[in-house]
Amino acid sequence: MRRGGLAMLMLGLITGCDARPAAPADASAPSLNLLRNPSFEDETSTAWFDFHERNPKQWGAMGISEQRAHTGERSALLTLDSDGLTERARVLGVVQEISGVACPERLSGWYFVEGWERGAEKQYLQVVVIAYGGETPEGMTNYQVARTLAGVTSNPLPTLKNRRFAIGGPPEPVQGAWVFFEFGLASLFEDKWGLVPGEDASLRVFFEVRYDDRRPGDPPARARVWFDDLRLGSPPSGG
């Protein structure tokens, strides 16, 4: 197995990402959760961010909610609403970046969906992990894996060459209940790229609800999605 990573991240028009310093991670224990403030309980933490201020046309702002929580009192709230918007794509997400460790084996968490109204064929929940810094696939400055959680049954962005998808979850999300998700992250990179990010790479992790290719005349696209108890490490299966 080769281990490497990728150079500086440019997500382009779809996500509008730019550079952000990565916080070194402490990987002294293999089961350690590498995500900071994974349950959104620390009101002073700046570990999570979004790209709303940098790309407001396509990115909505994240929120912290006390309305629902899988554990504790808070969770991340993403409110998708196409009213008054003309862009074909809209992304709501919480983002965190780590560095200084090889790609962890597992990624997991919980989400809760309410008020789902499909306004585009490509309206879905997903996790995206982007590797940059270190070794790269030939001709690319970063490489990405995406694992859909609900909403689509095929690759929603087939022209995005540096992102490879694993399709999972139901065609329509379960509503009104907390849903657990878990998948092998290192194995997904290996399967899709033949390359697993090493300690010389940084990983940027996105938990998203979004739509793409929404057309004029399509019905409104709406959803409220909460994420909580997110984990990047080696969680026990089943949460």
Rosetta blueprint (number, residue, H / E / L):
1 M L
2 R L
3 R E
4 G E
5 G L
6 L L
7 A L
8 M L
9 L L
10 M L
11 L L
12 G L
13 L L
14 I L
15 T L
16 G L
17 C L
18 D L
19 A L
20 R L
21 P L
22 A L
23 A E
24 P E
25 A L
26 D L
27 A L
28 S L
29 A L
30 P L
31 S L
32 L L
33 N L
34 L L
35 L L
36 R L
37 N L
38 P L
39 S L
40 F L
41 E L
42 D L
43 E L
44 T L
45 S L
46 T L
47 A L
48 W L
49 F E
50 D L
51 F L
52 H L
53 E L
54 R L
55 N L
56 P L
57 K L
58 Q L
59 W E
60 G L
61 A L
62 M L
63 G E
64 I E
65 S E
66 E L
67 Q L
68 R L
69 A L
70 H L
71 T L
72 G L
73 E L
74 R L
75 S E
76 A E
77 L E
78 L E
79 T E
80 L E
81 D E
82 S L
83 D L
84 G L
85 L L
86 T L
87 E L
88 R L
89 A L
90 R E
91 V E
92 L E
93 G E
94 V E
95 V E
96 Q E
97 E E
98 I E
99 S E
100 G L
101 V L
102 A L
103 C L
104 P L
105 E L
106 R E
107 L E
108 S E
109 G E
110 W E
111 Y E
112 F E
113 V E
114 E E
115 G E
116 W E
117 E E
118 R L
119 G L
120 A L
121 E L
122 K E
123 Q E
124 Y E
125 L E
126 Q E
127 V E
128 V E
129 V E
130 I E
131 A E
132 Y E
133 G L
134 G L
135 E L
136 T L
137 P L
138 E L
139 G L
140 M L
141 T L
142 N L
143 Y E
144 Q E
145 V E
146 A E
147 R E
148 T E
149 L E
150 A E
151 G L
152 V L
153 T L
154 S L
155 N L
156 P L
157 L L
158 P L
159 T L
160 L L
161 K L
162 N L
163 R E
164 R E
165 F E
166 A E
167 I L
168 G L
169 G L
170 P L
171 P L
172 E L
173 P L
174 V L
175 Q L
176 G L
177 A L
178 W E
179 V E
180 F E
181 F E
182 E E
183 F E
184 G E
185 L H
186 A H
187 S H
188 L H
189 F H
190 E H
191 D H
192 K H
193 W H
194 G L
195 L L
196 V E
197 P E
198 G L
199 E L
200 D L
201 A L
202 S E
203 L E
204 R E
205 V E
206 F E
207 F E
208 E E
209 V E
210 R E
211 Y E
212 D E
213 D L
214 R L
215 R L
216 P L
217 G L
218 D L
219 P L
220 P L
221 A L
222 R E
223 A E
224 R E
225 V E
226 W E
227 F E
228 D E
229 D E
230 L E
231 R E
232 L E
233 G E
234 S L
235 P L
236 P L
237 S L
238 G L
239 G L
